[in-house]
């Protein structure tokens, strides 16, 4: 009898072990952690010194339907999209792109003053930069792609120009962390293209 | 020997018996005689029928029939001696000889279109024939007067023959129907106009079993087409059957308040009344006659109009003309128009006999002294028909006792004159009223009322302004208070406020919680048992770096 009881205990313990599972950790990623914000004093100084700078409002930024969620995306083949469950954006992607892009643009242009769109159409802005992202993800062939279109509007919503962008970077390491780094760099390249477009518009 | 001696001499011996050969002609003669006798004995009798005309009748062709069975053949057609008709000789079959009685009738059947419809169409192809209607008499007869057309009632039909008398303007024709409650129960058979009496007598036949409806109290009246009567009683519309609408007819019944009477079995005389109401008009024999003299127009009053007392008919108007010896000039404004009426004592509860008349006359004379008067009353506003109403009144128009030998009933003013009199009295009363002073007083009062109303209007306007101001002030204060409250409310929820921050924190917490749950939900969706059985293979696909 004692032997049977002992066997039952062993069986229950084994069952509990069988149910045990390792806890999968969710990882969050942000595009803006590496960028440093200017101090309030610097901003104030810049604002007073450059009150006549053309003001460019960045937004709204429109993402493709599959990018409008928290999971990071990887493209498998030509048409398959897989969303990661344990690798997620720490904040809404359009918000992060807007922050990063404004930072990049402000850091690269002394002539324009860039700001994120606050709710409605800014009537005081000289120009409005409207963006649309079709791709902003990694692929299974060791690349990241960021592509889409952007438009420059005047204060009265009249279109000044429209442009497409298509930025891709090769991945040299495995993992989403490296892909996020490459996507951040892609925003930097996009900001270069936008500055060039603004200069072109300014000239004409 | 001579030649003469040699020739033998024949001895002639006379025959003593008749030859057998004679039997043949004798037999033939006997057979012939027998045939003639047989033929003559089988022939029917010859009858002579006198017709007005021989139209359609041909000797040797025209047949004599009864119910379409041939009973004879016309042998000759000749004009009679007076040239007023034709004598048609026809031989009737021997075995039909019994049909030839004294009241047997003959008529020629030809195509005929009449009120009763179309008949004799078959003779269009077969030719006219003589129809025989057998009689019921026992006496044999061989000379007849042919009828012009088919008899209305065949001889021997059970029923009752009556004679109707009419002095009306509308005449009836042979064959016109006699109706009882709309049912055709008989026909007019014969029409005779008596020139001396200026009346028409009709021989009519009521067929059995309807002859049992004819009693001594039965009344006959004409039904002819559509009858519209616009009397003082109103407009009365009456119509008969379609046949009577076209050709006229007679109907009969026993009046409701009459006893049924004794059954009529033999030929009786009955009067045909022009309509049903005329029966009631002339049902009483004895009446008193009076004259009413009117100053007003008697337009609308016709002979036959009722004389009433409190709505009860007690007589009728019989004359409205002016052919009296007392009237010399109708156009004289003082001439009164006489109207002769009858008063029937039987309608007032007295007996209908001659002895009661003096007593009734005395009673009426006594009532006239108490104020009984006659007046013209409009009975029907639509047609303007009038009647005489006896009533008690005080206005005596005249005081004559008799007129042209008839007692006079004094008259009252007509309704119109009474209205005029009342209107005149009313106008006099109105004239006597102090209207001028009343109007002045009313005018003054109205002016005062106008002033008061103007003041009241001003006061109302001022009050309205005050109320408006008060309302506006209250409204503005209320709006300001509401706006302040709303401002406070929005401040509580505005950005930077404690409430806003708490809301933001709550929303953010919920969002994070949902984000944390999303992988788990995804995992459960993919593999529901993954909570118990871990799946090491369910890892995300991660990007690979280039080698």
Interface residues (C-beta under 8 A of the other chain):
Chain A: X18 X19 X20 X21 X22 X24 X26 X70 X71 X74 X76 X82 X84 X85 X86 X87 X88 X138 X139 X140 X142 X144 X170 X171 X172 X173 X174 X175 X176 X178 X179
Chain B: X515 X516 X518 X519 X522 X523 X532 X533 X534 X535 X536 X539 X540 X541 X542 X543 X544 X545 X546
